[in-house]
Amino acid sequence: MKKLLLILLAIVIAVPVLAFAGFLLFFDADSFRPRLAEAVQRATGREFRIEGPLRLTPALTPTVSATGLVLANIPGGSAPEMLRVAQAEISLGLIPLIRGRLEVARLNLEGGRLLLEKGNWLPVAAPAPPPVTTPSATPGAPAEPARPLQIDIRRATLKDWVVTYEGEEIRIPQARLTGTGLLTPLELHATVVARGAEALIEGSIAAPSAFTGADAWPFRINAVIPGARLLAEGEKRATDWRVTLVADVPRLDALSGLAGRPLPRINEINLRVQAAMAAGASGITSIEGRAGSGEFAGVTLKSATIRLAAPGRTALRLDGQGSYRDQPVAFGGEFDPVALQSGHPAPLSLQLNGAGSNLSIYGAWPGEMVVEAQSTDLAALQALAGRPLPPLRGVALRAGVTSIGERFATGARIGQLTLTSSGGDLSGALDVQWAPRPRISGQVTSRRLDLAALVPPSAHAAPGAPAAPAAPAPAPASGRLIPDVPVDLSPLRLADADLRFEFAELRHGQTVVRQVSGRLQNADGKARLDPFSVTPPGGQLTLRAAADATATPPALQIAASGQGLDPVALLGVLGVQSPIAGRTDLDLDVRGQGGDLRALAATATGRLGLAVTDGRLSGRPAQTLGQLPGFGGEVAVNCLALRSDADRGIAQIRSLYLEGTPGRVGGEGQASLRDETLNIRLSVDLRVAGVRVRAPVPLTGTFLQPRLEAAGLAQGALAGDLGRQLERAVPGLGGLLPQQSGAPDLPDCATALNVARGGRSGPVPTPAPQPQQAAPQAPQRPDVNQLLRGLFGR
């Protein structure tokens, strides 16, 4: 009986073993390949194929191997394949499988190529399988729930993998996941290489029993990369996640290679981020970060902190202290990095404080924002600015800023601009564009503006030291009066403009002008200032100007008309000393071409009319007249009139007239702006040592060295009053003296000023007493010595 039981037991054991051995010997694993590919395709919604044969190695832990596993990419992807695995092997334990446990003794995936791009890791919906009808259960017998298959991973290895994401390749030379049972955590060891930097990753994840259950799935992963240590820990429970990320970076610039761009040198960075996902909604619950010393954008950082602005928001709060150019500064702000990256409007605020001044920017990025700045003393900021600044006090700026184009791609619109300071005020609205071509347009107005207050002091002047008087300008070595100062119009090619301006009062030192208004336009290098008007003290000036930087050579045109002008005050604003003082009327319209002032003068074409009343001459004009007897130093004039027409650098003087205490001077002729030569025929009517002298006096030489040919003065004196006095003193002598061929025909002030003004009316001074011919009287001896000294300056 015992022997029979042993035989029966041997049969019971042997038959299944022989049957299983026969199955392994005669089973064709490759015939199962199409069904496996179809199952994967149904699960992923993507085409899946196994290019090589499917092999089965018999054992108690049989091994299935395959080559050329390919998973297709989503439609419209950058490449047809998302995943390719060169070789795959999996070994499964049979005995644990009988107990409902899938034990993966070994899983090797070698030579993987994985492409990750937007959306391709999400499964594509596959057609639903047809419904399967099953026999109805016996009434009253409840169905038992299916027990989930437990997965027990003992060893899984990736070798020689390459992951491509947004054009960057990340190599995984080796990654290994090992476990010792269903209830023990899995250990992770991996090496990852990105942009030449090798990262070592170690950690643990949940035990395999947690994969299919509702228990918490904890994980803790450490990564060590050159220049930083990273930690990620948390847990997954059902569909909810909770994770904490910690980063310690001794020096941020050490990560420049991994970032693919230079990073600032910031030290001792510690960052802790907590995030969670619950009920399908994810968000960051906490951010805490600190940084120590470092350099960023020229700022020497002392300390900085970053945190969430408020729970439940993604906006961050940044605060820091440091120094810039050895001056202490503090900064802070709130911003949403996700919104900044995506371009969705979100609140934004930034603050910067230093040297008694502060700057604030707040609003919605990239929507409407406000810029505000205050400074008690602008000059105190010059150490931060690195240059001298105007000594303005009580500076306050406010402006609204909105985007032109997407996220300020093409420009910014500045509205409700207001600026107040001790130097005046400014308001208006501007559009500033930098693409596709720089352009500024808009309108600015001011009630009061002091131009001198806007000029920074000299960087080399001692505080409080008076300005040294300007030394007299030496004579030009070229022998030319008109300098060859470059007139560069090329900046007009850089940007366009359409700017209107209106200033109620402009000051420069003691000079005050009012009602300044105009419009400046520039398009593709062609600029125009038209109209332009200003009310200087006692007068009115209108001006038009045009410049063409596209012409060869560049062209410039200026037209001006003014009445009652003060040339001393007007030219003083430009730092030029005027040789003419007095009430002045101006009629100017001239154009020229050239790259410097001398070339423009050599091509000048147009007209000039100048009418001066109750004035004086100084400088070079007075020195020239000083060659005539009776003139010396500053010359007081009742009137001065000039009318000239120029054609390509040759100025024809139609009328020149001067009337003053010594007498009258008039003339006409030619002045060459090309070589600065003079050829003018003057006529004088003077009184010298009590004797009236009327004679022609040619004016020749150059602009720099004019020369009056005064030889005719003696002949004019002998032919006039002096000759008559000699005739009375010595009868018969007059027949031996030169005879007056005719007195010069000189106009009066009214006539000459009318010509200079182009026929327009204007004020005329009271006529000066004309030299009267002496009435017959008893013969007297003239003072010949005094007369000769007057005529020849001896």
Salt bridges, closest charged atoms under 4 A:
ASP30 OD1 - ARG33 NE 3.14
GLU38 OE2 - ARG42 NH1 3.31
GLU51 OE2 - ARG49 NE 3.26
GLU51 OE1 - ARG84 NH1 2.99
GLU81 OE2 - ARG49 NH2 3.33
GLU81 OE2 - ARG84 NH2 2.87
GLU89 OE1 - ARG106 NH2 3.78
GLU103 OE1 - ARG101 NH1 3.01
GLU103 OE1 - ARG154 NH2 3.60
ASP152 OD2 - ARG101 NH1 2.98
ASP152 OD2 - ARG154 NH2 2.99
GLU168 OE2 - ARG195 NH2 2.71
GLU202 OE2 - HIS189 ND1 3.85
GLU233 OE1 - ARG220 NH1 2.62
GLU235 OE2 - ARG237 NH2 3.85
GLU235 OE1 - ARG242 NH2 3.95
ASP253 OD2 - ARG251 NH2 2.50
ASP319 OD1 - ARG317 NH2 2.90
GLU334 OE2 - ARG317 NH1 3.85
GLU372 OE2 - ARG398 NE 2.96
ASP377 OD2 - ARG393 NH1 3.70
ASP425 OD2 - ARG447 NH2 3.98
ASP431 OD1 - ARG413 NE 3.01
ASP496 OD1 - ARG437 NE 2.91
ASP498 OD1 - ARG519 NE 2.90
GLU505 OE2 - ARG507 NE 2.73
GLU505 OE1 - ARG514 NH1 2.55
ASP524 OD1 - ARG437 NE 3.62
ASP530 OD2 - ARG528 NH2 3.27
ASP585 OD1 - ARG583 NH1 2.91
ASP585 OD2 - ARG757 NE 2.73
ASP587 OD2 - ARG607 NE 3.28
ASP587 OD2 - ARG643 NH1 2.96
ASP589 OD2 - ARG607 NH1 3.88
GLU634 OE1 - ARG616 NE 3.32
ASP645 OD2 - ARG654 NH1 3.40
ASP647 OD1 - ARG648 NE 3.18
GLU668 OE2 - ARG681 NH2 3.54
GLU676 OE2 - ARG480 NE 3.18
ASP685 OD2 - ARG664 NH2 3.09
ASP685 OD2 - ARG692 NH2 2.83
GLU709 OE2 - ARG707 NE 3.14
ASP721 OD1 - ARG724 NH2 2.28
